[in-house]
């Protein structure tokens, strides 16, 4: 195992997962983001697709999240495909902590999502469906410690700015915020 990941301040459990994922060394975005994320800093980062942004923001979220203490992280994505991809990756990265990760997006039934949210610590979703759940009271964001806007530029290009602003206001003002594009 490459010591570079260890030097970022990641736990032994997370290092095992990274080894399972066959990551040899951290990408530039991971080297810059993981220590800042662990330190609780707000982050704005840009990186090409496929450079490991999900682990870059996910590592600190997983390290800080406690099982059974409600929804502590919200990741907004512009598309349901990205929500699925990010939630699958976070589920994999958090397997030793057994954290609940929910993918929340439109075009599918609300009921399974409502059930999933009851046992989740991390929620990954699209702005429209996240708003639907907020309005119905099936998603409570009062315990969110970390808010991530993944592909923030695309969300704005797609006209989600008002939805995103509403969701941000539903999160505690004392939180860590990360923007990625």
N, C-alpha and C positions, 0 to 999 in steps of 0.2 A: 504494500500500500504506500502510495506516495505521501511523504510527510507534509507536502504543501497543503493538503486538505486539513490535516491535523493542526497545522500552524494557524488556520483561520479561526480556531476556537470551537470547533465542532465536537460534540460528545462522541464517546466510543460507539454508542448505538448507531448514531448517524453515520459514523465512519464505516461501520459494517454494511449499512445500506448502500453507501456510495461504492463500496467495493463490489457488492452484489450487482450494482448497476454497471459495473466495469468502467467507471470513470477513472482515467489514469491520473489526470492532473486538472486542477480547477481552471476554468476559462477566465478570461480577463474580467468579465462582468461578475463572476463568482468571487474572484480574489478581491475585487473592490467592494462588493455589496455585502457579502456574508458577515465580515467583522462589524460593519456599520449597522447591519440589521440586528446582530446580537447585542450591540451596544444601545439599541433602541432609537437610533437616529432616523430622521426622515430622509428619504432617498429619491432622487430623480435619476433614472438610468436609461441609456439607449444601447441596444445591442441587436445584432441581426438574429433572425429566426434560427433556432437550432444551436444557440450558444449557451444554453443552460440557464435561461432566466428563471425558470420555475424553481430550480434548486437554489438559485441566487436569492430569491425572496422566501422560498419555502423552508430553507434550513432554519432560519431564525424563528419563523412562525412555529415550526414543529418543536424546536428546542424550548420555546416559551409557553406552549399550550399545555394545559392540564386537563386530563380526562375528566369528564363529568362536571365541568364548571361552566357549561353553556357555550354559546357561540363566541369565540374569542378572536377569530380572524375572518375577514370578508375579502374575497378577491373578485373584482369585477372584470369581466371580459366582454368584448364586443359581439362574439358569436357563440352559439351553442357548441360548435365543434371545438372551439378553444376551451370552453368551460369543461367539456368532457375530458379533453386531453390534460388540462391542468389538474382536475380533480383526480384522475387516475394516477398521475405522477405523484401528487401529494399523498394519496392513499398508500402508494408503494413506499415513499420515503418515510412515512409515519408508521409503518407496520409494527415496529417494536413498541411503539407507544399506544397502539390500538386506538388511534383517534378517529372519530367519525368525521368523514368528509362528504359533503353533499354537493351534487351538481344541480343547479337550479336554473332552468331555462324554459322558454315557451315552446309551444308546439306539442307538448305532452301533458298528460293528466296532472293536476295539482295534488291529488290525494297521496300518491307515493312520495312526493316531495315533502308534503306536510309531515308524514311519518318519519322520513329521513331526517328532517330538521330537528325532531325531538331528541335525537341522539347524536347531534353533530357539534363539533367544536370548531370546524372549519367549513365555510360555505364559499363555493365558487359559482358565480352566476352571471347572467346577462341582466343589464339594468331594468328592462321591462318586467321580467318575471320577478326579480327581487322586489320591485315596487309593488307588484300584485300581492306578494306575500306580506309586505309591510302593511299595506292597506287592510288586509284581512286579519292582521294580528297573528299570523302564523310564523312570523320571523321577528325575533326581538334582537336588536343590535346594541342594547345597553351595556353589554360586557365586552364589546369588540375592543381589542387592544391594538390590532394591526389591520389597516385598510390598504389593499393593493389595487391600483388601477393598472391592469395589464393591457398593453396596447392602447394606452390612454389616448394617443393621437387618433387612432382609428375610431374609438368610441365617439370622439368629438366630431370627426368627419362624417360619421353616420347619424349625427343629430341627437346624440344622447345627453347633451350637456345639461339640460334641465332635470332629466331623470337622475343623472349622476349627482348633481347638486343636492337634490332631495334626499338621496341615499346617504350622502356624506353628512348632511344635517341630522340624520337619524342615528349616526354613530356618536359616541362620546367625543367631546372636543379634546380630551386628554388621551391621545392615541398616537401610534406610529403610523405614518403615511408613506407609501412607496408608489411612485409613478414610473412605469416602464413603457418604452416604445421601441 
